[in-house]
Amino acid sequence: MRVTAVSFVWLKYVTCVSAKIVVAKTKKENKMAFKLSKRSLARLDGVNDKMVKVVTTAIGLSKIDFGVICGLRTIEEQRELVAKGASKTMKSKHIEGNAVDLMAYIGSRASWELDLYDDIADAMKIAADEHDVQIRWGAAWHIPDLREWDSSMQDAMNEYIDLRRGQGRRPFIDGPHFELM
């Protein structure tokens, strides 16, 4: 089968519509959508309005509860994180208010289990598409715009890991991190 520009656009449209239908169905089945806490909303102060819209939409779409653990950072805060090894760069998008770190919750327990973050990333992708916002996820650094990825975020992360290993390099996975591009 020859793929033409029209068939590619149609396939992308069908994939996008299918993903939205699945989320809509999930949202209806999940009678209680998650909401951000007052503390999470406060942590969005100073964050770019586009990212705020994506995060506040994604929480209602997500099948995993999450909160905001970091938004805007000062240069001093970033310097401390780099010194401790908790961050790799002084060029963090957090300093500009163009990034957030999210924490997954199972009930009231915070969790670092990576599989939860690809589910959150799926919701962030759909929210980014809804608001026409280009975002990148810290577990799939090779994809500058999640909206363009036609599969699950788990697949995106696995492709990134394979790519880095194929280059003889260790993958840097930052599952809680999302940034504007």
C-alpha positions, 0 to 999 in steps of 0.5 A: 500500500502506498502512503500518500499525504492524504492517507497519512493525514487521514490516519493521523486524524483517525488516531487522534479521534480514536484517542479522544474517544477512548479518553472521553469514554474513560472519563464517563466511566470514571465518575470522579475526575481528578482535580488539582489541590490548592497546593498544586495550583499554587505551584503553578504560579509563574508558570506559562499560561499555556502549560497551566492550561495543559496541566489543568486539563490533563488532570481531568483526563488522567486515569492517574491522580497527580499533583504539581511538585515544581513549576517556576524555579529561581536561579538559586534553586536551580543551582542547588539542584544541580549541585546536589545532582538532582538536575543536570543543567542551569538552562532549565525551562523551570527558570523561565516558567516553561516546565512543570514536574508532576507527582503521581498518586495512588490514593494518598501515597505519592509514587515514583513508579514509572508506568504511572507517568506514561499514563499521565503523559498520555493525558498531557498529550491529549490536553496539549493537542486540545489547546494546540500547545507543543510540549516535550516529556522528560522520558521521551526527549527525542520527541519535541512535540508529543502531539505528533507522536501516533502511539502511546507514551509508553511506546515513546519512552521505550523508543527513546530508551532504545535510541539512546542504547543504540547510540551507546549512551545511557537514557536520561528518564525524567518521567515527572517532567514536561516542558514547553517547546 
